[in-house]
Amino acid sequence: MSDQNSRFSSSDRNTSLKKPSRPINLSYRDGCMKILEELNYCRENTWYLPWKCVEERHGEFLDKLVKINKLAYEKCEYEAFKERVKKLKELESGKISD
């Protein structure tokens, strides 16, 4: 009986998931990298189920357990794209007027 109790100690039953520290590909390293880490973490823990991690992907807030006060990944990437387009238009308009 003592063997069974030692096998199922409270330290072994700790189910808290630890966030893996994995390198992000160079092509994904931008201002939205932190949100991508959260999204990948959620995807890995939910076995990449398509109906999971919707909040992280589309810009809604997470549950009370995990709170992110930032924009979600897709919205962040879209905002970054709009900024790049705006800068490109400013550069093009400056070159044309010269």
ABEGO torsion letter per residue (X at the ends): XAAAAAAABAAAABABBBBBBBBBBAAABBAAAAAAAAAAAAAAAAGGBAABGAAAAAGBBBBAABBBABBBAAAAAAAAAAAAAAAAAAAAAAAAAX
